[in-house]
Amino acid sequence: MEETASYRALITFSQRLSWFLGQALRLRLAVRAVYPRGPLRRRPDEALILAPTHEHVLDPWLAVIAFDYRTWRSLAPVRVLGTRDWAGWYHRFRWLFRGLYRLYGVAELPPRSRHATREEKLRGLLDALARGEVVALFPEGHVREPGEPPVRPFEPGIAFLHRRSGAPVVPMAIRLDPPHRRPRFTLIVGAPVAIPEGLGLDESAEWLRLRARELYEQSPPAVAPIEG
């Protein structure tokens, strides 16, 4: 279904408002973004694919407030994928999640029972990229489990999005450092990149993973923070 300009404006407003509301999380967490390759500057209507690693269930909200407002304002609306297969406690509040999805412009995944193809699963993000929007995808596919390395293998879906859309990918690494007074969340943002031609999807995903690992291995104090 094609989106109206007024609905897109509502999504953009909701996401920009979320930056201000999310600042309350700074009362419990030290949150910052660092840009070792230089500030992230997006041109109007430039499609981008944000590819952060995944450390914590709150990563989507913490990543939003880690950006300075000027950067977040230039990115919004950012489209993400959301499941419709809620179970247990979540299923009882599916009406609430559907309302939030609508307000925030989330692209819903097909039901698992459909056994959808990769293109069907990513159709909402592909459509957004075709409109010149920004999309975000956690390429590892899940929150890091205890004992797992900080940067795990990337799923090929991120490379599929890049190949089909031609949009640059912004590799990002998330660090959760042991607290001194309070936990510290650092979003390390790389420069937009294009995956080299001639690589398969799995090889492309691995190439991106190595870019994220390089960012993660940067020493955060050695790069200048830009805080919101």
FIKOLZA-1660 file (N, C-alpha, C; in steps of 0.1 Angstrom, whole numbers, plus 5000, padded with zeros to 4 digits):
% residues 228
   i   px   py   pz ch aa at
   1 5009 4988 5000  A  M  N
   1 5000 5000 5000  A  M CA
   1 5009 5012 5000  A  M  C
   2 5006 5022 4991  A  E  N
   2 5014 5034 4990  A  E CA
   2 5011 5043 5001  A  E  C
   3 5021 5049 5007  A  E  N
   3 5020 5058 5018  A  E CA
   3 5016 5072 5013  A  E  C
   4 5008 5079 5021  A  T  N
   4 5005 5093 5018  A  T CA
   4 5016 5102 5024  A  T  C
   5 5017 5114 5018  A  A  N
   5 5027 5124 5023  A  A CA
   5 5024 5127 5038  A  A  C
   6 5011 5128 5042  A  S  N
   6 5007 5132 5055  A  S CA
   6 5011 5120 5065  A  S  C
   7 5010 5108 5061  A  Y  N
   7 5013 5097 5069  A  Y CA
   7 5028 5096 5071  A  Y  C
   8 5036 5099 5061  A  R  N
   8 5050 5099 5062  A  R CA
   8 5055 5110 5071  A  R  C
   9 5048 5122 5070  A  A  N
   9 5051 5133 5079  A  A CA
   9 5049 5129 5094  A  A  C
  10 5038 5122 5096  A  L  N
  10 5035 5117 5110  A  L CA
  10 5046 5108 5115  A  L  C
  11 5051 5099 5107  A  I  N
  11 5061 5090 5111  A  I CA
  11 5074 5097 5114  A  I  C
  12 5077 5107 5105  A  T  N
  12 5089 5115 5107  A  T CA
  12 5088 5123 5120  A  T  C
  13 5077 5129 5123  A  F  N
  13 5075 5136 5136  A  F CA
  13 5076 5127 5148  A  F  C
  14 5070 5115 5147  A  S  N
  14 5070 5105 5158  A  S CA
  14 5085 5101 5161  A  S  C
  15 5093 5099 5151  A  Q  N
  15 5106 5095 5153  A  Q CA
  15 5115 5106 5158  A  Q  C
  16 5113 5118 5153  A  R  N
  16 5120 5129 5159  A  R CA
  16 5117 5132 5173  A  R  C
  17 5104 5130 5176  A  L  N
  17 5099 5132 5190  A  L CA
  17 5105 5122 5199  A  L  C
  18 5107 5109 5194  A  S  N
  18 5113 5099 5202  A  S CA
  18 5127 5102 5207  A  S  C
  19 5134 5110 5199  A  W  N
  19 5148 5114 5203  A  W CA
  19 5147 5122 5216  A  W  C
  20 5138 5131 5217  A  F  N
  20 5136 5140 5229  A  F CA
  20 5132 5131 5240  A  F  C
  21 5121 5123 5238  A  L  N
  21 5116 5115 5249  A  L CA
  21 5127 5105 5254  A  L  C
  22 5135 5100 5245  A  G  N
  22 5145 5090 5249  A  G CA
  22 5156 5095 5257  A  G  C
  23 5158 5109 5258  A  Q  N
  23 5168 5114 5266  A  Q CA
  23 5167 5111 5281  A  Q  C
  24 5155 5107 5285  A  A  N
  24 5154 5103 5299  A  A CA
  24 5163 5091 5302  A  A  C
  25 5166 5083 5292  A  L  N
  25 5174 5071 5295  A  L CA
  25 5188 5075 5300  A  L  C
  26 5192 5087 5296  A  R  N
  26 5205 5092 5300  A  R CA
  26 5207 5093 5316  A  R  C
  27 5195 5093 5323  A  L  N
  27 5196 5094 5337  A  L CA
  27 5202 5081 5343  A  L  C
  28 5201 5070 5336  A  R  N
  28 5206 5057 5340  A  R CA
  28 5218 5052 5333  A  R  C
  29 5220 5057 5321  A  L  N
  29 5231 5053 5312  A  L CA
  29 5239 5064 5306  A  L  C
  30 5252 5062 5305  A  A  N
  30 5260 5072 5297  A  A CA
  30 5260 5068 5283  A  A  C
  31 5254 5076 5274  A  V  N
  31 5251 5073 5260  A  V CA
  31 5259 5083 5251  A  V  C
  32 5266 5078 5241  A  R  N
  32 5273 5086 5232  A  R CA
  32 5275 5080 5219  A  R  C
  33 5277 5088 5208  A  A  N
  33 5281 5083 5195  A  A CA
  33 5295 5088 5192  A  A  C
  34 5303 5080 5186  A  V  N
  34 5316 5085 5181  A  V CA
  34 5317 5082 5166  A  V  C
  35 5325 5090 5159  A  Y  N
  35 5326 5089 5145  A  Y CA
  35 5341 5089 5141  A  Y  C
  36 5347 5077 5141  A  P  N
  36 5361 5077 5138  A  P CA
  36 5364 5079 5123  A  P  C
  37 5354 5078 5115  A  R  N
  37 5356 5081 5100  A  R CA
  37 5350 5095 5096  A  R  C
  38 5346 5103 5106  A  G  N
  38 5340 5116 5104  A  G CA
  38 5325 5115 5106  A  G  C
  39 5319 5127 5108  A  P  N
  39 5305 5128 5111  A  P CA
  39 5297 5122 5100  A  P  C
  40 5285 5116 5103  A  L  N
  40 5276 5110 5093  A  L CA
  40 5267 5121 5088  A  L  C
  41 5268 5124 5075  A  R  N
  41 5260 5135 5069  A  R CA
  41 5253 5129 5058  A  R  C
  42 5240 5130 5059  A  R  N
  42 5231 5124 5048  A  R CA
  42 5225 5135 5040  A  R  C
  43 5226 5134 5027  A  R  N
  43 5219 5143 5018  A  R CA
  43 5204 5141 5017  A  R  C
  44 5196 5151 5014  A  P  N
  44 5182 5149 5013  A  P CA
  44 5178 5138 5003  A  P  C
  45 5169 5129 5007  A  D  N
  45 5164 5118 4999  A  D CA
  45 5175 5108 4995  A  D  C
  46 5186 5107 5003  A  E  N
  46 5196 5097 5000  A  E CA
  46 5193 5085 5008  A  E  C
  47 5192 5074 5001  A  A  N
  47 5189 5061 5007  A  A CA
  47 5201 5056 5014  A  A  C
  48 5200 5051 5026  A  L  N
  48 5211 5045 5034  A  L CA
  48 5206 5033 5041  A  L  C
  49 5215 5024 5044  A  I  N
  49 5212 5012 5052  A  I CA
  49 5221 5012 5064  A  I  C
  50 5215 5014 5076  A  L  N
  50 5222 5014 5089  A  L CA
  50 5224 4999 5093  A  L  C
  51 5236 4995 5097  A  A  N
  51 5238 4981 5101  A  A CA
  51 5246 4981 5114  A  A  C
  52 5239 4982 5125  A  P  N
  52 5245 4981 5138  A  P CA
  52 5246 4967 5143  A  P  C
  53 5257 4964 5151  A  T  N
  53 5257 4952 5159  A  T CA
  53 5246 4952 5170  A  T  C
  54 5245 4941 5177  A  H  N
  54 5233 4940 5186  A  H CA
  54 5238 4935 5199  A  H  C
  55 5238 4943 5210  A  E  N
  55 5242 4940 5223  A  E CA
  55 5231 4938 5233  A  E  C
  56 5220 4946 5231  A  H  N
  56 5210 4946 5242  A  H CA
  56 5197 4949 5236  A  H  C
  57 5186 4944 5243  A  V  N
  57 5173 4946 5237  A  V CA
  57 5169 4961 5235  A  V  C
  58 5175 4970 5243  A  L  N
  58 5173 4984 5242  A  L CA
  58 5181 4991 5231  A  L  C
  59 5189 4983 5224  A  D  N
  59 5198 4989 5213  A  D CA
  59 5190 4999 5204  A  D  C
  60 5178 4996 5199  A  P  N
  60 5172 5005 5189  A  P CA
  60 5170 5019 5196  A  P  C
  61 5165 5019 5208  A  W  N
  61 5162 5032 5215  A  W CA
  61 5175 5039 5219  A  W  C
  62 5185 5032 5224  A  L  N
  62 5197 5038 5228  A  L CA
  62 5205 5043 5216  A  L  C
  63 5204 5036 5204  A  A  N
  63 5211 5041 5192  A  A CA
  63 5205 5054 5188  A  A  C
  64 5192 5056 5189  A  V  N
  64 5185 5068 5185  A  V CA
  64 5190 5080 5193  A  V  C
  65 5191 5078 5206  A  I  N
  65 5195 5090 5214  A  I CA
  65 5210 5092 5214  A  I  C
  66 5217 5082 5210  A  A  N
  66 5232 5084 5209  A  A CA
  66 5236 5094 5198  A  A  C
  67 5228 5094 5187  A  F  N
  67 5230 5103 5177  A  F CA
  67 5228 5118 5182  A  F  C
  68 5235 5127 5178  A  D  N
  68 5232 5141 5180  A  D CA
  68 5219 5144 5172  A  D  C
  69 5211 5154 5177  A  Y  N
  69 5198 5156 5171  A  Y CA
  69 5199 5160 5156  A  Y  C
  70 5209 5168 5152  A  R  N
  70 5211 5172 5138  A  R CA
  70 5212 5159 5130  A  R  C
  71 5220 5149 5134  A  T  N
  71 5221 5137 5126  A  T CA
  71 5208 5129 5125  A  T  C
  72 5202 5127 5137  A  W  N
  72 5190 5120 5138  A  W CA
  72 5179 5126 5129  A  W  C
  73 5178 5139 5130  A  R  N
  73 5168 5147 5122  A  R CA
  73 5170 5144 5107  A  R  C
  74 5182 5143 5103  A  S  N
  74 5185 5141 5088  A  S CA
  74 5182 5127 5084  A  S  C
  75 5182 5117 5094  A  L  N
  75 5180 5103 5090  A  L CA
  75 5165 5100 5090  A  L  C
  76 5158 5105 5100  A  A  N
  76 5143 5101 5101  A  A CA
  76 5135 5105 5089  A  A  C
  77 5126 5096 5085  A  P  N
  77 5122 5084 5092  A  P CA
  77 5131 5072 5088  A  P  C
  78 5134 5064 5098  A  V  N
  78 5142 5052 5097  A  V CA
  78 5133 5040 5097  A  V  C
  79 5133 5032 5087  A  R  N
  79 5124 5021 5087  A  R CA
  79 5131 5008 5092  A  R  C
  80 5124 5001 5100  A  V  N
  80 5129 4988 5106  A  V CA
  80 5119 4977 5104  A  V  C
  81 5124 4965 5106  A  L  N
  81 5115 4953 5104  A  L CA
  81 5109 4950 5118  A  L  C
  82 5096 4945 5118  A  G  N
  82 5090 4941 5130  A  G CA
  82 5082 4928 5128  A  G  C
  83 5082 4919 5137  A  T  N
  83 5075 4907 5136  A  T CA
  83 5060 4909 5139  A  T  C
  84 5052 4900 5133  A  R  N
  84 5038 4899 5136  A  R CA
  84 5034 4886 5144  A  R  C
  85 5045 4878 5146  A  D  N
  85 5043 4865 5153  A  D CA
  85 5046 4867 5168  A  D  C
  86 5038 4874 5175  A  W  N
  86 5040 4876 5189  A  W CA
  86 5035 4863 5197  A  W  C
  87 5042 4860 5207  A  A  N
  87 5038 4848 5216  A  A CA
  87 5038 4852 5230  A  A  C
  88 5031 4844 5238  A  G  N
  88 5031 4846 5253  A  G CA
  88 5026 4860 5257  A  G  C
  89 5033 4866 5266  A  W  N
  89 5029 4880 5271  A  W CA
  89 5027 4890 5259  A  W  C
  90 5036 4889 5249  A  Y  N
  90 5035 4899 5238  A  Y CA
  90 5022 4897 5230  A  Y  C
  91 5017 4885 5229  A  H  N
  91 5005 4882 5221  A  H CA
  91 4993 4890 5227  A  H  C
  92 4992 4890 5240  A  R  N
  92 4981 4897 5246  A  R CA
  92 4980 4912 5243  A  R  C
  93 4992 4918 5240  A  F  N
  93 4992 4932 5237  A  F CA
  93 4995 4935 5222  A  F  C
  94 4992 4925 5214  A  R  N
  94 4995 4927 5200  A  R CA
  94 4988 4940 5194  A  R  C
  95 4976 4943 5199  A  W  N
  95 4970 4955 5194  A  W CA
  95 4978 4968 5197  A  W  C
  96 4985 4968 5209  A  L  N
  96 4994 4979 5212  A  L CA
  96 5006 4980 5202  A  L  C
  97 5012 4968 5200  A  F  N
  97 5024 4968 5191  A  F CA
  97 5020 4972 5177  A  F  C
  98 5008 4967 5172  A  R  N
  98 5004 4971 5159  A  R CA
  98 5002 4986 5158  A  R  C
  99 4996 4992 5169  A  G  N
  99 4995 5007 5169  A  G CA
  99 5008 5014 5169  A  G  C
 100 5018 5009 5176  A  L  N
 100 5031 5015 5176  A  L CA
 100 5038 5013 5163  A  L  C
 101 5036 5001 5157  A  Y  N
 101 5042 4999 5144  A  Y CA
 101 5037 5009 5134  A  Y  C
 102 5024 5012 5134  A  R  N
 102 5018 5021 5125  A  R CA
 102 5023 5035 5128  A  R  C
 103 5024 5039 5140  A  L  N
 103 5029 5053 5144  A  L CA
 103 5043 5055 5140  A  L  C
 104 5051 5044 5141  A  Y  N
 104 5066 5045 5139  A  Y CA
 104 5070 5041 5125  A  Y  C
 105 5061 5036 5117  A  G  N
 105 5064 5032 5103  A  G CA
 105 5072 5020 5102  A  G  C
 106 5069 5010 5110  A  V  N
 106 5077 4997 5110  A  V CA
 106 5072 4989 5098  A  V  C
 107 5081 4982 5091  A  A  N
 107 5077 4973 5081  A  A CA
 107 5076 4959 5087  A  A  C
 108 5064 4954 5086  A  E  N
 108 5061 4941 5092  A  E CA
 108 5066 4929 5083  A  E  C
 109 5072 4919 5090  A  L  N
 109 5076 4907 5084  A  L CA
 109 5064 4898 5081  A  L  C
 110 5064 4890 5070  A  P  N
 110 5053 4881 5068  A  P CA
 110 5052 4871 5079  A  P  C
 111 5041 4865 5081  A  P  N
 111 5040 4854 5092  A  P CA
 111 5050 4843 5089  A  P  C
 112 5055 4837 5100  A  R  N
 112 5065 4826 5098  A  R CA
 112 5058 4814 5090  A  R  C
 113 5045 4813 5092  A  S  N
 113 5038 4801 5086  A  S CA
 113 5038 4802 5070  A  S  C
 114 5042 4814 5065  A  R  N
 114 5042 4816 5050  A  R CA
 114 5054 4810 5044  A  R  C
 115 5065 4808 5051  A  H  N
 115 5078 4804 5046  A  H CA
 115 5082 4814 5034  A  H  C
 116 5082 4827 5037  A  A  N
 116 5084 4837 5027  A  A CA
 116 5099 4837 5022  A  A  C
 117 5101 4841 5010  A  T  N
 117 5114 4843 5005  A  T CA
 117 5121 4855 5011  A  T  C
 118 5134 4856 5009  A  R  N
 118 5142 4867 5015  A  R CA
 118 5136 4880 5009  A  R  C
 119 5133 4880 4996  A  E  N
 119 5128 4893 4991  A  E CA
 119 5114 4897 4997  A  E  C
 120 5106 4887 4999  A  E  N
 120 5093 4889 5006  A  E CA
 120 5095 4895 5020  A  E  C
 121 5104 4889 5027  A  K  N
 121 5107 4894 5041  A  K CA
 121 5112 4908 5041  A  K  C
 122 5120 4912 5031  A  L  N
 122 5126 4925 5031  A  L CA
 122 5119 4935 5022  A  L  C
 123 5107 4931 5017  A  R  N
 123 5100 4940 5008  A  R CA
 123 5098 4954 5013  A  R  C
 124 5094 4955 5026  A  G  N
 124 5091 4968 5032  A  G CA
 124 5103 4977 5032  A  G  C
 125 5115 4971 5035  A  L  N
 125 5127 4979 5035  A  L CA
 125 5132 4982 5021  A  L  C
 126 5130 4973 5011  A  L  N
 126 5133 4976 4998  A  L CA
 126 5125 4988 4992  A  L  C
 127 5112 4987 4996  A  D  N
 127 5103 4998 4991  A  D CA
 127 5107 5012 4997  A  D  C
 128 5111 5011 5010  A  A  N
 128 5116 5024 5016  A  A CA
 128 5129 5029 5010  A  A  C
 129 5138 5020 5007  A  L  N
 129 5150 5024 5000  A  L CA
 129 5147 5030 4986  A  L  C
 130 5138 5024 4979  A  A  N
 130 5134 5029 4966  A  A CA
 130 5128 5044 4967  A  A  C
 131 5122 5047 4979  A  R  N
 131 5117 5060 4981  A  R CA
 131 5128 5070 4985  A  R  C
 132 5140 5066 4987  A  G  N
 132 5151 5074 4991  A  G CA
 132 5151 5076 5006  A  G  C
 133 5146 5066 5014  A  E  N
 133 5146 5066 5028  A  E CA
 133 5158 5059 5034  A  E  C
 134 5158 5059 5048  A  V  N
 134 5169 5052 5055  A  V CA
 134 5162 5040 5062  A  V  C
 135 5169 5028 5061  A  V  N
 135 5165 5016 5068  A  V CA
 135 5175 5012 5078  A  V  C
 136 5171 5004 5088  A  A  N
 136 5181 4999 5098  A  A CA
 136 5178 4984 5099  A  A  C
 137 5189 4976 5100  A  L  N
 137 5188 4962 5102  A  L CA
 137 5199 4957 5110  A  L  C
 138 5196 4949 5120  A  F  N
 138 5207 4943 5128  A  F CA
 138 5211 4930 5121  A  F  C
 139 5223 4931 5114  A  P  N
 139 5227 4920 5105  A  P CA
 139 5231 4907 5113  A  P  C
 140 5234 4908 5126  A  E  N
 140 5237 4895 5133  A  E CA
 140 5224 4887 5136  A  E  C
 141 5213 4894 5135  A  G  N
 141 5200 4887 5137  A  G CA
 141 5195 4884 5151  A  G  C
 142 5203 4887 5161  A  H  N
 142 5199 4885 5175  A  H CA
 142 5208 4892 5184  A  H  C
 143 5202 4894 5196  A  V  N
 143 5210 4900 5207  A  V CA
 143 5222 4891 5211  A  V  C
 144 5233 4897 5214  A  R  N
 144 5245 4888 5218  A  R CA
 144 5242 4880 5230  A  R  C
 145 5244 4867 5230  A  E  N
 145 5243 4858 5241  A  E CA
 145 5256 4858 5249  A  E  C
 146 5255 4854 5262  A  P  N
 146 5267 4853 5270  A  P CA
 146 5277 4844 5264  A  P  C
 147 5289 4847 5263  A  G  N
 147 5300 4839 5258  A  G CA
 147 5302 4841 5243  A  G  C
 148 5293 4848 5236  A  E  N
 148 5295 4850 5222  A  E CA
 148 5304 4862 5220  A  E  C
 149 5311 4862 5208  A  P  N
 149 5320 4873 5206  A  P CA
 149 5312 4886 5203  A  P  C
 150 5318 4898 5205  A  P  N
 150 5311 4910 5204  A  P CA
 150 5306 4913 5190  A  P  C
 151 5312 4908 5179  A  V  N
 151 5307 4909 5166  A  V CA
 151 5306 4895 5160  A  V  C
 152 5293 4891 5158  A  R  N
 152 5291 4877 5153  A  R CA
 152 5289 4877 5138  A  R  C
 153 5288 4866 5132  A  P  N
 153 5285 4865 5117  A  P CA
 153 5273 4873 5113  A  P  C
 154 5274 4879 5102  A  F  N
 154 5263 4887 5096  A  F CA
 154 5254 4878 5087  A  F  C
 155 5241 4880 5088  A  E  N
 155 5232 4873 5079  A  E CA
 155 5233 4879 5065  A  E  C
 156 5231 4871 5054  A  P  N
 156 5232 4877 5041  A  P CA
 156 5222 4887 5037  A  P  C
 157 5211 4888 5045  A  G  N
 157 5200 4898 5042  A  G CA
 157 5205 4912 5040  A  G  C
 158 5215 4916 5048  A  I  N
 158 5220 4929 5047  A  I CA
 158 5227 4932 5034  A  I  C
 159 5234 4922 5029  A  A  N
 159 5241 4923 5016  A  A CA
 159 5230 4922 5004  A  A  C
 160 5219 4915 5006  A  F  N
 160 5208 4914 4997  A  F CA
 160 5202 4928 4995  A  F  C
 161 5200 4935 5006  A  L  N
 161 5194 4948 5006  A  L CA
 161 5203 4958 4998  A  L  C
 162 5216 4957 5000  A  H  N
 162 5226 4965 4994  A  H CA
 162 5226 4963 4979  A  H  C
 163 5227 4950 4975  A  R  N
 163 5227 4946 4961  A  R CA
 163 5215 4950 4953  A  R  C
 164 5203 4948 4959  A  R  N
 164 5191 4951 4952  A  R CA
 164 5188 4966 4951  A  R  C
 165 5192 4974 4961  A  S  N
 165 5189 4988 4962  A  S CA
 165 5200 4997 4957  A  S  C
 166 5213 4992 4958  A  G  N
 166 5224 5001 4955  A  G CA
 166 5227 5011 4966  A  G  C
 167 5220 5011 4977  A  A  N
 167 5222 5021 4988  A  A CA
 167 5234 5018 4995  A  A  C
 168 5242 5028 4999  A  P  N
 168 5254 5025 5008  A  P CA
 168 5250 5020 5021  A  P  C
 169 5259 5012 5027  A  V  N
 169 5257 5007 5040  A  V CA
 169 5266 5014 5051  A  V  C
 170 5260 5018 5062  A  V  N
 170 5267 5024 5073  A  V CA
 170 5270 5014 5084  A  V  C
 171 5282 5008 5084  A  P  N
 171 5285 4999 5095  A  P CA
 171 5286 5006 5108  A  P  C
 172 5280 5000 5118  A  M  N
 172 5281 5005 5132  A  M CA
 172 5283 4994 5142  A  M  C
 173 5291 4997 5152  A  A  N
 173 5294 4988 5163  A  A CA
 173 5289 4994 5176  A  A  C
 174 5283 4985 5184  A  I  N
 174 5278 4989 5197  A  I CA
 174 5287 4983 5208  A  I  C
 175 5291 4992 5218  A  R  N
 175 5299 4987 5229  A  R CA
 175 5291 4990 5242  A  R  C
 176 5290 4980 5250  A  L  N
 176 5285 4982 5264  A  L CA
 176 5297 4979 5273  A  L  C
 177 5302 4990 5279  A  D  N
 177 5314 4989 5287  A  D CA
 177 5310 4987 5302  A  D  C
 178 5319 4980 5310  A  P  N
 178 5316 4979 5324  A  P CA
 178 5314 4993 5331  A  P  C
 179 5305 4994 5339  A  P  N
 179 5302 5007 5345  A  P CA
 179 5312 5011 5356  A  P  C
 180 5315 5024 5356  A  H  N
 180 5322 5030 5368  A  H CA
 180 5312 5035 5378  A  H  C
 181 5304 5045 5373  A  R  N
 181 5293 5049 5381  A  R CA
 181 5280 5044 5375  A  R  C
 182 5280 5043 5362  A  R  N
 182 5268 5039 5355  A  R CA
 182 5272 5032 5342  A  R  C
 183 5264 5023 5336  A  P  N
 183 5268 5016 5324  A  P CA
 183 5270 5026 5312  A  P  C
 184 5279 5023 5303  A  R  N
 184 5282 5032 5292  A  R CA
 184 5279 5025 5279  A  R  C
 185 5270 5032 5271  A  F  N
 185 5266 5027 5258  A  F CA
 185 5273 5036 5247  A  F  C
 186 5281 5030 5239  A  T  N
 186 5288 5037 5228  A  T CA
 186 5284 5032 5215  A  T  C
 187 5279 5041 5206  A  L  N
 187 5276 5037 5192  A  L CA
 187 5287 5042 5183  A  L  C
 188 5295 5033 5177  A  I  N
 188 5306 5037 5169  A  I CA
 188 5302 5036 5154  A  I  C
 189 5301 5048 5148  A  V  N
 189 5295 5049 5135  A  V CA
 189 5306 5051 5124  A  V  C
 190 5305 5042 5114  A  G  N
 190 5315 5043 5103  A  G CA
 190 5310 5051 5092  A  G  C
 191 5318 5053 5082  A  A  N
 191 5314 5060 5070  A  A CA
 191 5306 5051 5061  A  A  C
 192 5296 5056 5053  A  P  N
 192 5289 5048 5043  A  P CA
 192 5298 5041 5034  A  P  C
 193 5296 5028 5031  A  V  N
 193 5305 5020 5022  A  V CA
 193 5296 5013 5012  A  V  C
 194 5303 5009 5001  A  A  N
 194 5297 5001 4991  A  A CA
 194 5305 4987 4991  A  A  C
 195 5298 4976 4991  A  I  N
 195 5305 4963 4991  A  I CA
 195 5311 4961 4978  A  I  C
 196 5324 4956 4977  A  P  N
 196 5331 4954 4965  A  P CA
 196 5323 4945 4955  A  P  C
 197 5323 4948 4943  A  E  N
 197 5317 4939 4933  A  E CA
 197 5323 4925 4932  A  E  C
 198 5315 4916 4928  A  G  N
 198 5321 4902 4926  A  G CA
 198 5320 4893 4938  A  G  C
 199 5315 4898 4949  A  L  N
 199 5314 4890 4961  A  L CA
 199 5300 4884 4961  A  L  C
 200 5298 4872 4966  A  G  N
 200 5285 4866 4968  A  G CA
 200 5279 4872 4980  A  G  C
 201 5266 4868 4983  A  L  N
 201 5259 4874 4995  A  L CA
 201 5266 4870 5008  A  L  C
 202 5271 4858 5009  A  D  N
 202 5277 4854 5022  A  D CA
 202 5291 4861 5023  A  D  C
 203 5298 4862 5012  A  E  N
 203 5311 4869 5012  A  E CA
 203 5309 4884 5015  A  E  C
 204 5299 4889 5009  A  S  N
 204 5296 4903 5012  A  S CA
 204 5292 4906 5026  A  S  C
 205 5284 4897 5032  A  A  N
 205 5281 4898 5046  A  A CA
 205 5293 4898 5055  A  A  C
 206 5302 4889 5052  A  E  N
 206 5315 4888 5059  A  E CA
 206 5323 4900 5058  A  E  C
 207 5324 4906 5046  A  W  N
 207 5331 4918 5043  A  W CA
 207 5326 4929 5052  A  W  C
 208 5313 4930 5053  A  L  N
 208 5307 4940 5062  A  L CA
 208 5310 4938 5077  A  L  C
 209 5309 4925 5080  A  R  N
 209 5312 4921 5094  A  R CA
 209 5326 4926 5098  A  R  C
 210 5336 4924 5089  A  L  N
 210 5349 4928 5092  A  L CA
 210 5350 4944 5094  A  L  C
 211 5342 4951 5086  A  R  N
 211 5342 4966 5088  A  R CA
 211 5336 4969 5102  A  R  C
 212 5326 4962 5106  A  A  N
 212 5320 4964 5120  A  A CA
 212 5330 4961 5131  A  A  C
 213 5338 4950 5129  A  R  N
 213 5348 4946 5139  A  R CA
 213 5359 4956 5140  A  R  C
 214 5363 4962 5128  A  E  N
 214 5373 4972 5129  A  E CA
 214 5368 4984 5137  A  E  C
 215 5356 4988 5136  A  L  N
 215 5350 4998 5144  A  L CA
 215 5350 4995 5158  A  L  C
 216 5345 4983 5161  A  Y  N
 216 5344 4978 5175  A  Y CA
 216 5358 4979 5182  A  Y  C
 217 5368 4975 5175  A  E  N
 217 5382 4974 5181  A  E CA
 217 5388 4988 5182  A  E  C
 218 5382 4998 5177  A  Q  N
 218 5386 5012 5179  A  Q CA
 218 5385 5014 5194  A  Q  C
 219 5395 5021 5200  A  S  N
 219 5394 5025 5214  A  S CA
 219 5385 5038 5215  A  S  C
 220 5373 5037 5221  A  P  N
 220 5364 5048 5221  A  P CA
 220 5370 5061 5226  A  P  C
 221 5378 5061 5237  A  P  N
 221 5383 5073 5242  A  P CA
 221 5392 5080 5232  A  P  C
 222 5397 5073 5222  A  A  N
 222 5407 5078 5212  A  A CA
 222 5400 5086 5201  A  A  C
 223 5387 5086 5200  A  V  N
 223 5380 5093 5190  A  V CA
 223 5370 5103 5197  A  V  C
 224 5368 5114 5191  A  A  N
 224 5360 5125 5197  A  A CA
 224 5345 5122 5197  A  A  C
 225 5339 5122 5208  A  P  N
 225 5324 5120 5209  A  P CA
 225 5316 5132 5204  A  P  C
 226 5305 5129 5198  A  I  N
 226 5295 5139 5194  A  I CA
 226 5282 5135 5201  A  I  C
 227 5279 5141 5212  A  E  N
 227 5268 5137 5220  A  E CA
 227 5255 5145 5216  A  E  C
 228 5244 5138 5219  A  G  N
 228 5231 5146 5216  A  G CA
 228 5228 5155 5228  A  G  C
% end
